[in-house]
Amino acid sequence: MHVIVRDNNVDQALRALKKKMQREGIFREMKLRRNFEKPSERKAREQAEAVRRYRKLLRKRLEREGF
C-alpha cells in the first residue's frame, strides 16, 4: 500500500493511509487476529455476518422499491 506525501504534509498522508487501511479491512483483521478464535466461534461469527449483510441488502432493495 502506498501513500504519497505532498509538500512534507505527513498528517494528510497519514489520514489517507488510515482511510485506505479502513477500506481494505486491515484494522478489522488485526483486531480479529489479536486473540485465537476457535473454529466453531469463527464459523458462527461468519454466519452471523452473512445474515447481517443479507438483511442489509434486503433493506436497501425495499428502500429502493419504495416499501
LINSULPE-V700489 format. One record per run of one state. SS is the DSSP state (~ for helix, > for strand, _ for the rest). FROM is the first residue (numbers start at 0). LEN is the number of residues. If there is no record, write none. Layout:
BEGIN
<<SS;FROM;LEN> <SS;FROM;LEN>>
END
This chain:
BEGIN
<<_;0;9> <~;9;15> <_;24;1> <~;25;8> <_;33;5> <~;38;27> <_;65;2>>
END
